Amino acid sequence: MDWLRIGAFALLILYHCGMYYVTWDWHIKSPAASTAAEPLMLLVNPWRLGLLFVISGIATRFMADRLAPAQLMVRRFHRLFWPLFFGMLVVVPPQTYYQLLDLAGPAATQDFWWRYVTGSGDWCRAGQCLVTPTWNHLWFVAYLLVYTLLLAAMLRLMPTFAARLAFVTRPALFLLLPLPWLVFTRVVLKPAFGETHALFDDVYGHAAYGWAFWPRATPRCSTGCHGCGRFCLPCQLRSGRRSGRCLMISAALRSPLPVPAVRCRNGVRSPACSVSPGASGTMTILGVNP
């Protein structure tokens, strides 16, 4: 999956480079813009961003299977918020600077960075204003941050609902649902609402990309198997108490010993895990020696 992620981001970088040279509206345009590259870019338009959200959802699912919701929230916050914060203050401003230089000339860029950070630029043209600071092409990171925090809160507050939400990951639905939903979002939602990347009014964006992220990120085991790690079987709720069952694999143990079954009780709060009868040897599960 790492190589798939690398390929998706490489494709995204090439796509944004191409946006400078095609005739479509964008922040900065080349004087030599043409339609030559547009057919190739149209081929990847329907799925390039959805693929990134699917990959991110799968990666979040792996983390959610082995972390408690609070841990997931803290870890993902640090991994997503600080890069987004740095990008909005350091990476994005040069693009905004050259956009203003191209549209309004040098006079509009005086004291640029301070006006950009404080949102006091008053950069308006034809009734449209450039709002700063902005995340521009980093909107993907902002959406992932919000989706992940909402997921962690749902796993903590509504674990049974989170488990039921994962029904769409069943093989039959996983193969059948994407195509009609993508057609619906493209044909109905995008013409009606557009694509804003502004988080709060992006109906099409959340329908298209949120759907790509959420089912892949929702663990079937919910919070019940966090104490057992990522290799867990579906959990069951019994009398309001969480219980789960996980399987340790030989590769994880780095040993040719037979694969033992391990049972953890009360999820992540379990003080110990007991090895099933017949298993031999001593092993460590999430820092606990049974």
Contacts in CASP RR format, 6 or more apart in sequence:
PFRMAT RR
TARGET T0000
AUTHOR 0000-0000-0000
METHOD contacts of the structure
MODEL  1
MDWLRIGAFALLILYHCGMYYVTWDWHIKSPAASTAAEPLMLLVNPWRLG
LLFVISGIATRFMADRLAPAQLMVRRFHRLFWPLFFGMLVVVPPQTYYQL
LDLAGPAATQDFWWRYVTGSGDWCRAGQCLVTPTWNHLWFVAYLLVYTLL
LAAMLRLMPTFAARLAFVTRPALFLLLPLPWLVFTRVVLKPAFGETHALF
DDVYGHAAYGWAFWPRATPRCSTGCHGCGRFCLPCQLRSGRRSGRCLMIS
AALRSPLPVPAVRCRNGVRSPACSVSPGASGTMTILGVNP
1 55 0 8 1.000
1 58 0 8 1.000
1 59 0 8 1.000
4 51 0 8 1.000
4 55 0 8 1.000
5 52 0 8 1.000
5 55 0 8 1.000
5 59 0 8 1.000
8 48 0 8 1.000
8 51 0 8 1.000
8 52 0 8 1.000
8 55 0 8 1.000
9 52 0 8 1.000
11 44 0 8 1.000
11 48 0 8 1.000
12 48 0 8 1.000
12 49 0 8 1.000
12 52 0 8 1.000
15 41 0 8 1.000
15 44 0 8 1.000
15 48 0 8 1.000
16 137 0 8 1.000
18 37 0 8 1.000
18 41 0 8 1.000
19 26 0 8 1.000
19 41 0 8 1.000
20 26 0 8 1.000
20 28 0 8 1.000
20 29 0 8 1.000
20 30 0 8 1.000
20 33 0 8 1.000
21 30 0 8 1.000
21 32 0 8 1.000
21 33 0 8 1.000
21 34 0 8 1.000
21 36 0 8 1.000
21 37 0 8 1.000
22 33 0 8 1.000
22 34 0 8 1.000
22 35 0 8 1.000
22 37 0 8 1.000
22 38 0 8 1.000
22 41 0 8 1.000
23 33 0 8 1.000
23 34 0 8 1.000
23 35 0 8 1.000
23 38 0 8 1.000
24 38 0 8 1.000
27 95 0 8 1.000
27 96 0 8 1.000
27 99 0 8 1.000
27 136 0 8 1.000
28 95 0 8 1.000
28 98 0 8 1.000
28 99 0 8 1.000
28 102 0 8 1.000
29 102 0 8 1.000
46 182 0 8 1.000
46 186 0 8 1.000
47 182 0 8 1.000
49 140 0 8 1.000
49 208 0 8 1.000
49 209 0 8 1.000
50 208 0 8 1.000
50 209 0 8 1.000
50 212 0 8 1.000
51 212 0 8 1.000
52 140 0 8 1.000
53 140 0 8 1.000
53 143 0 8 1.000
53 144 0 8 1.000
53 209 0 8 1.000
53 210 0 8 1.000
53 212 0 8 1.000
53 213 0 8 1.000
54 212 0 8 1.000
54 213 0 8 1.000
54 216 0 8 1.000
56 144 0 8 1.000
56 213 0 8 1.000
56 217 0 8 1.000
57 212 0 8 1.000
57 213 0 8 1.000
57 214 0 8 1.000
57 216 0 8 1.000
57 217 0 8 1.000
58 216 0 8 1.000
58 217 0 8 1.000
60 72 0 8 1.000
60 76 0 8 1.000
60 148 0 8 1.000
60 151 0 8 1.000
60 213 0 8 1.000
60 216 0 8 1.000
60 217 0 8 1.000
61 216 0 8 1.000
61 217 0 8 1.000
61 218 0 8 1.000
61 219 0 8 1.000
62 230 0 8 1.000
63 72 0 8 1.000
63 75 0 8 1.000
63 76 0 8 1.000
64 72 0 8 1.000
64 151 0 8 1.000
64 152 0 8 1.000
64 155 0 8 1.000
64 217 0 8 1.000
64 218 0 8 1.000
64 219 0 8 1.000
65 219 0 8 1.000
65 221 0 8 1.000
65 225 0 8 1.000
65 226 0 8 1.000
65 229 0 8 1.000
65 230 0 8 1.000
65 232 0 8 1.000
66 226 0 8 1.000
66 227 0 8 1.000
66 229 0 8 1.000
66 230 0 8 1.000
66 286 0 8 1.000
67 75 0 8 1.000
67 226 0 8 1.000
68 223 0 8 1.000
68 226 0 8 1.000
68 268 0 8 1.000
69 152 0 8 1.000
69 153 0 8 1.000
69 155 0 8 1.000
69 156 0 8 1.000
69 223 0 8 1.000
70 152 0 8 1.000
70 156 0 8 1.000
72 148 0 8 1.000
72 151 0 8 1.000
72 152 0 8 1.000
72 155 0 8 1.000
73 148 0 8 1.000
73 149 0 8 1.000
73 152 0 8 1.000
73 153 0 8 1.000
76 145 0 8 1.000
76 148 0 8 1.000
76 149 0 8 1.000
76 152 0 8 1.000
77 145 0 8 1.000
77 148 0 8 1.000
77 149 0 8 1.000
80 141 0 8 1.000
80 144 0 8 1.000
80 145 0 8 1.000
80 148 0 8 1.000
81 145 0 8 1.000
83 141 0 8 1.000
84 135 0 8 1.000
84 138 0 8 1.000
84 141 0 8 1.000
84 142 0 8 1.000
84 145 0 8 1.000
87 135 0 8 1.000
87 138 0 8 1.000
88 133 0 8 1.000
88 134 0 8 1.000
88 135 0 8 1.000
88 138 0 8 1.000
89 117 0 8 1.000
89 133 0 8 1.000
91 138 0 8 1.000
92 133 0 8 1.000
92 134 0 8 1.000
92 135 0 8 1.000
92 136 0 8 1.000
92 137 0 8 1.000
92 138 0 8 1.000
93 112 0 8 1.000
93 113 0 8 1.000
93 116 0 8 1.000
93 133 0 8 1.000
95 136 0 8 1.000
95 137 0 8 1.000
96 116 0 8 1.000
96 130 0 8 1.000
96 132 0 8 1.000
96 134 0 8 1.000
96 136 0 8 1.000
97 109 0 8 1.000
97 112 0 8 1.000
97 116 0 8 1.000
99 130 0 8 1.000
100 108 0 8 1.000
100 109 0 8 1.000
100 112 0 8 1.000
100 123 0 8 1.000
100 130 0 8 1.000
101 108 0 8 1.000
101 109 0 8 1.000
103 125 0 8 1.000
104 123 0 8 1.000
104 125 0 8 1.000
108 123 0 8 1.000
114 120 0 8 1.000
115 121 0 8 1.000
115 122 0 8 1.000
115 132 0 8 1.000
116 132 0 8 1.000
116 133 0 8 1.000
117 132 0 8 1.000
117 133 0 8 1.000
119 131 0 8 1.000
119 132 0 8 1.000
119 133 0 8 1.000
121 130 0 8 1.000
121 132 0 8 1.000
122 129 0 8 1.000
123 129 0 8 1.000
123 130 0 8 1.000
123 132 0 8 1.000
124 130 0 8 1.000
135 141 0 8 1.000
135 142 0 8 1.000
135 197 0 8 1.000
139 197 0 8 1.000
139 199 0 8 1.000
142 199 0 8 1.000
143 199 0 8 1.000
143 206 0 8 1.000
143 209 0 8 1.000
143 210 0 8 1.000
144 213 0 8 1.000
146 199 0 8 1.000
147 210 0 8 1.000
147 213 0 8 1.000
147 214 0 8 1.000
147 217 0 8 1.000
148 217 0 8 1.000
151 162 0 8 1.000
151 214 0 8 1.000
151 217 0 8 1.000
151 218 0 8 1.000
154 161 0 8 1.000
154 162 0 8 1.000
155 162 0 8 1.000
155 219 0 8 1.000
155 222 0 8 1.000
155 223 0 8 1.000
156 223 0 8 1.000
159 222 0 8 1.000
159 223 0 8 1.000
159 224 0 8 1.000
159 242 0 8 1.000
160 222 0 8 1.000
160 237 0 8 1.000
162 218 0 8 1.000
162 219 0 8 1.000
162 222 0 8 1.000
162 223 0 8 1.000
163 218 0 8 1.000
163 219 0 8 1.000
163 220 0 8 1.000
163 221 0 8 1.000
163 222 0 8 1.000
163 234 0 8 1.000
163 235 0 8 1.000
165 214 0 8 1.000
165 215 0 8 1.000
165 218 0 8 1.000
166 215 0 8 1.000
166 218 0 8 1.000
166 219 0 8 1.000
166 220 0 8 1.000
167 173 0 8 1.000
168 174 0 8 1.000
168 177 0 8 1.000
168 215 0 8 1.000
169 215 0 8 1.000
169 216 0 8 1.000
169 218 0 8 1.000
169 220 0 8 1.000
174 215 0 8 1.000
181 211 0 8 1.000
182 208 0 8 1.000
185 204 0 8 1.000
185 205 0 8 1.000
185 207 0 8 1.000
185 208 0 8 1.000
185 211 0 8 1.000
186 208 0 8 1.000
189 203 0 8 1.000
189 204 0 8 1.000
189 207 0 8 1.000
189 208 0 8 1.000
190 204 0 8 1.000
190 208 0 8 1.000
192 203 0 8 1.000
192 204 0 8 1.000
193 202 0 8 1.000
193 203 0 8 1.000
193 204 0 8 1.000
194 203 0 8 1.000
194 204 0 8 1.000
195 202 0 8 1.000
195 204 0 8 1.000
195 205 0 8 1.000
196 202 0 8 1.000
196 205 0 8 1.000
197 205 0 8 1.000
219 225 0 8 1.000
220 234 0 8 1.000
220 235 0 8 1.000
221 232 0 8 1.000
221 233 0 8 1.000
221 234 0 8 1.000
221 235 0 8 1.000
221 244 0 8 1.000
222 235 0 8 1.000
222 242 0 8 1.000
223 242 0 8 1.000
223 267 0 8 1.000
223 268 0 8 1.000
224 235 0 8 1.000
224 242 0 8 1.000
224 243 0 8 1.000
224 244 0 8 1.000
224 267 0 8 1.000
224 268 0 8 1.000
225 232 0 8 1.000
225 233 0 8 1.000
225 235 0 8 1.000
225 244 0 8 1.000
225 245 0 8 1.000
225 246 0 8 1.000
225 264 0 8 1.000
225 267 0 8 1.000
226 267 0 8 1.000
226 268 0 8 1.000
227 246 0 8 1.000
227 264 0 8 1.000
227 267 0 8 1.000
227 268 0 8 1.000
227 270 0 8 1.000
227 273 0 8 1.000
227 286 0 8 1.000
228 244 0 8 1.000
228 245 0 8 1.000
228 246 0 8 1.000
228 262 0 8 1.000
228 264 0 8 1.000
228 267 0 8 1.000
228 273 0 8 1.000
228 285 0 8 1.000
228 286 0 8 1.000
229 246 0 8 1.000
229 285 0 8 1.000
229 286 0 8 1.000
231 246 0 8 1.000
231 247 0 8 1.000
231 248 0 8 1.000
231 249 0 8 1.000
231 252 0 8 1.000
232 244 0 8 1.000
232 245 0 8 1.000
232 246 0 8 1.000
232 247 0 8 1.000
233 244 0 8 1.000
233 245 0 8 1.000
233 246 0 8 1.000
233 247 0 8 1.000
235 242 0 8 1.000
235 243 0 8 1.000
235 244 0 8 1.000
235 245 0 8 1.000
236 243 0 8 1.000
236 244 0 8 1.000
241 266 0 8 1.000
242 266 0 8 1.000
242 267 0 8 1.000
243 263 0 8 1.000
243 264 0 8 1.000
243 265 0 8 1.000
243 266 0 8 1.000
243 267 0 8 1.000
244 263 0 8 1.000
244 264 0 8 1.000
244 265 0 8 1.000
244 267 0 8 1.000
245 261 0 8 1.000
245 262 0 8 1.000
245 263 0 8 1.000
245 264 0 8 1.000
246 262 0 8 1.000
246 264 0 8 1.000
247 259 0 8 1.000
247 261 0 8 1.000
247 262 0 8 1.000
248 259 0 8 1.000
248 260 0 8 1.000
248 262 0 8 1.000
248 283 0 8 1.000
248 285 0 8 1.000
249 259 0 8 1.000
250 256 0 8 1.000
250 257 0 8 1.000
250 258 0 8 1.000
250 259 0 8 1.000
253 283 0 8 1.000
255 283 0 8 1.000
257 279 0 8 1.000
257 280 0 8 1.000
257 281 0 8 1.000
258 279 0 8 1.000
260 275 0 8 1.000
260 276 0 8 1.000
260 278 0 8 1.000
260 279 0 8 1.000
260 283 0 8 1.000
261 276 0 8 1.000
261 279 0 8 1.000
262 273 0 8 1.000
262 274 0 8 1.000
262 275 0 8 1.000
262 276 0 8 1.000
262 285 0 8 1.000
262 290 0 8 1.000
263 273 0 8 1.000
263 274 0 8 1.000
263 276 0 8 1.000
264 270 0 8 1.000
264 273 0 8 1.000
264 285 0 8 1.000
271 288 0 8 1.000
272 288 0 8 1.000
272 290 0 8 1.000
273 285 0 8 1.000
273 288 0 8 1.000
273 290 0 8 1.000
274 290 0 8 1.000
275 283 0 8 1.000
275 290 0 8 1.000
282 289 0 8 1.000
282 290 0 8 1.000
283 289 0 8 1.000
283 290 0 8 1.000
END
